[in-house]
């Protein structure tokens, strides 16, 4: 039944028989390798009811591009990172903010969280990640991310999705988190307050997520901040494995921990001090989960 549950008109250059045939074949192959009916799993969580007449939702998701991406990245999730997932039952139905620690130089942690939510849960969800503004300036990624359902991280976009009872992945450390040096691994950078104001405004629970393993996938020795500013980049890490021609991430073992939901009350327009108290609770919770996860793992690669 490959593709049957997800049949929909296509958009742009994906509107051709070759692309659909290739996507169907890859989904079929990946399903046989993993022993999972990936199309059946995706049909339970992809927002097909929100598609318009040309097969996209208001934020640009394209079903076949998403299917192709899942068929490719599922192998990263299952066999390269060999992800262990704990606590998915803690994610409530309806609107929710999944707030996690950020690391790894490129946002594979967000990819793995999304795959776990879609493929590993008894109640699968298709979460949206909030993207940094600089992503919209990048070739390929500025087109690909919207086609797989990811959204520019503006308050308006986030508010709209939560009001539709979506699940959002948020990394309040931002670029400071993802570009940490190896000496700073698993030490959370200060959280921005925006996610808390959003949670209060939309009455959304926050599920803390700890990601163990991403820090070591692209270990950085330092960040050339001055040169990065000249080049208009958020960071310019020095990663030895890239100089050795090892472009793929190291096969670190990912461990995801989904904590119990946190509920907050208050005025989203409170002064910064009141909001920062609530932000500190979330950051301290995630840091504690991260510390425990690092302490319990026996090795980085298994």
C-alpha positions in Angstrom: 0.0 0.0 0.0 3.0 2.3 -0.6 1.8 5.9 -1.0 -1.9 5.0 -1.0 -2.7 6.7 2.3 -0.7 9.8 1.3 -1.8 10.3 -2.2 -2.1 14.0 -3.0 -1.3 16.5 -5.8 2.3 17.6 -5.9 3.8 21.1 -6.1 6.6 22.6 -8.2 9.3 20.4 -9.6 7.9 17.4 -7.6 4.9 17.3 -9.9 6.2 14.6 -12.2 5.9 10.8 -12.5 9.6 10.2 -12.1 9.7 11.8 -8.7 6.7 9.9 -7.5 8.0 6.6 -8.8 11.4 7.2 -7.2 9.8 8.2 -3.9 7.5 5.1 -3.9 10.4 2.8 -4.7 12.6 4.3 -1.9 9.7 4.1 0.6 9.1 0.5 -0.3 12.8 -0.4 0.0 13.2 1.5 3.3 10.1 -0.3 4.6 11.5 -3.7 3.8 14.9 -2.8 5.3 13.4 -1.5 8.6 10.5 -4.0 8.7 8.1 -1.0 9.2 5.3 0.2 7.0 6.5 3.7 6.8 3.7 5.0 4.7 1.2 3.6 7.1 3.0 5.2 10.0 3.2 8.6 8.2 -0.5 8.5 7.2 -1.4 8.6 10.9 0.4 11.8 11.6 1.0 13.9 8.4 -1.4 16.9 8.1 -3.0 15.7 4.9 -6.3 17.3 5.8 -4.8 20.8 5.7 -3.5 20.4 2.1 -4.9 22.8 -0.6 -5.7 22.0 -4.2 -2.0 21.8 -5.2 -1.0 19.5 -2.4 0.6 21.8 0.1 -0.4 23.1 3.5 -0.2 26.8 4.5 3.4 26.4 5.5 4.5 24.7 2.3 4.7 21.0 3.2 4.8 18.7 0.2 3.8 15.1 0.9 6.2 13.3 -1.6 9.2 15.4 -0.5 8.4 14.5 3.1 8.0 10.8 2.2 11.4 10.9 0.3 13.0 12.6 3.3 11.6 10.1 5.8 12.7 7.2 3.6 16.2 8.5 3.7 16.6 9.7 7.2 15.0 6.7 8.9 18.3 4.9 8.3 20.2 7.6 10.1 17.8 7.3 13.0 17.7 3.5 13.1 21.1 2.4 12.1 23.7 5.2 12.2 22.7 6.9 15.5 20.8 3.8 16.8 18.5 6.1 18.7 17.2 5.0 22.1 13.9 6.8 23.0 12.6 7.1 26.5 9.4 8.8 27.8 7.4 9.3 24.6 4.3 8.5 26.6 4.9 11.8 28.4 4.0 13.9 25.3 0.3 14.9 25.6 -2.2 15.1 22.8 -3.0 18.6 21.4 -0.8 21.6 21.4 2.6 21.2 23.0 6.1 22.7 23.0 8.9 20.2 22.9 11.8 22.2 24.4 15.3 20.6 24.2 19.0 21.2 24.5 20.6 22.0 21.1 24.0 20.9 19.8 25.9 19.2 17.0 26.8 22.1 14.6 23.9 21.0 12.2 20.3 20.4 13.6 20.2 16.6 13.4 19.0 16.6 17.0 15.8 18.2 15.7 15.5 15.6 12.9 15.9 12.7 15.3 13.3 14.2 17.7 10.8 14.5 14.8 11.5 11.0 13.6 11.0 9.6 17.1 7.7 11.4 17.4 6.5 10.2 14.0 7.8 6.6 14.0 8.3 5.5 17.6 5.3 6.7 19.4 2.1 4.7 20.0 0.4 8.0 19.3 2.5 9.4 16.4 2.8 13.2 15.9 4.3 15.2 13.1 6.1 18.0 15.0 7.2 21.2 13.4 10.6 22.7 14.1 11.1 26.4 14.5 13.9 27.5 12.2 16.4 30.3 12.7 16.0 33.2 10.3 19.4 32.7 8.6 18.2 29.3 7.3 16.0 31.2 4.8 19.2 32.5 3.2 20.7 29.1 2.6 20.6 27.4 -0.8 18.7 24.1 -0.9 17.7 24.2 2.8 15.6 27.3 2.4 13.4 25.3 0.0 13.7 21.9 1.5 12.8 22.7 5.1 9.4 24.2 4.3 8.7 21.3 2.0 9.1 18.9 4.9 6.9 21.0 7.2 9.5 23.1 9.1 8.7 26.7 9.8 10.4 30.0 10.2 10.6 30.7 13.9 8.4 33.8 14.2 5.9 34.3 17.0 3.1 34.5 14.5 3.9 31.2 12.9 4.3 29.4 16.2 1.1 30.9 17.6 -0.8 29.8 14.5 0.4 26.2 14.7 -0.2 25.9 18.4 -3.7 27.3 18.0 -4.2 24.4 15.5 -3.0 22.0 18.3 0.3 21.2 16.6 3.5 20.0 18.3 6.5 22.4 18.0 10.1 21.6 18.5 11.9 24.6 20.1 15.6 25.0 21.0 15.8 28.2 23.2 19.6 28.1 23.2 19.5 29.0 19.5 22.7 29.2 17.6 24.7 29.5 20.8 23.6 26.0 21.6 24.3 24.3 18.3 27.7 25.8 17.9 29.2 24.9 21.3 32.8 23.8 21.4 33.5 20.2 22.6 34.8 21.6 25.9 31.4 23.1 26.6 29.4 20.0 25.6 26.2 19.3 27.6 26.4 22.7 29.3 23.3 24.5 28.3 23.6 28.1 27.0 21.1 30.6 28.4 17.6 30.1 27.2 15.8 32.9 25.4 12.4 33.9 26.9 10.3 33.8 23.7 9.1 30.2 24.1 7.8 30.9 27.6 5.8 33.9 26.5 4.4 31.8 23.7 3.5 28.9 26.1 1.7 31.3 28.4 -0.2 33.0 25.6 -1.4 29.8 24.0 -1.7 27.8 27.3 0.6 25.2 25.9 2.3 22.5 28.0 6.1 22.3 27.8 7.7 18.8 27.4 11.4 19.0 28.3 13.6 16.9 26.0 17.2 15.9 26.7 19.3 14.9 23.7 22.5 12.8 24.5 24.9 12.0 21.6 24.6 15.0 19.4 27.4 17.0 21.0 30.0 14.5 19.7 28.7 14.1 16.1 30.7 17.1 14.8 33.1 18.0 17.7 34.3 21.6 17.3 37.6 22.8 18.7 36.8 26.5 18.5 34.5 29.0 16.8 35.9 31.7 14.6 33.4 34.3 15.7 35.1 37.3 14.0 35.4 35.6 10.6 31.9 34.3 10.9 30.6 37.9 11.3 32.5 39.0 8.3 31.0 36.2 6.2 27.5 36.8 7.6 27.4 33.4 9.3 26.0 32.7 12.8 29.1 30.6 13.6 32.2 29.2 12.0 33.3 26.1 14.0 36.6 24.3 13.4 35.7 20.6 13.1 38.8 18.4 12.6 36.8 15.5 10.9 35.8 17.9 8.1 39.4 18.7 7.3 40.0 15.0 7.1 37.3 14.6 4.5 34.9 12.9 7.0 31.7 14.9 6.0 29.2 12.4 7.6 28.5 12.8 11.3 30.3 10.5 13.6 28.2 7.4 14.5 27.5 8.5 18.1 24.6 6.8 19.9 21.7 9.1 20.4 19.6 8.9 23.5 16.4 10.9 23.8 14.6 11.5 27.0 11.1 13.1 27.0 10.2 14.4 30.5 6.9 14.9 32.1 5.0 18.0 30.8 5.4 21.3 32.6 2.5 23.7 33.0 2.8 27.4 33.6 0.3 30.1 34.4 0.8 33.8 34.1 0.6 36.9 31.9 2.7 36.5 28.7 3.4 40.3 28.9 4.9 40.1 32.4 8.2 41.8 32.8 11.4 40.0 32.0 12.2 39.0 35.6 8.9 37.2 36.0 9.3 35.3 32.7 12.9 34.5 33.4 12.0 32.7 36.6 9.8 30.3 34.6 12.4 30.0 31.9 14.9 29.0 34.6 12.7 26.2 35.8 12.6 24.7 32.3 16.3 25.1 31.7 17.2 23.6 35.1 14.9 20.7 34.4 16.5 19.9 31.0 20.1 20.4 32.4 19.3 17.9 35.1 17.9 15.4 32.6 21.0 15.9 30.4 23.4 15.4 33.4 21.6 12.2 34.3 21.6 10.9 30.7 25.4 11.6 30.3 26.1 10.0 33.7 24.1 6.8 32.8 25.5 6.2 29.4 28.4 3.8 29.3 30.1 5.1 26.1 29.7 7.7 23.4 29.3 5.2 20.5 27.3 2.4 22.0 
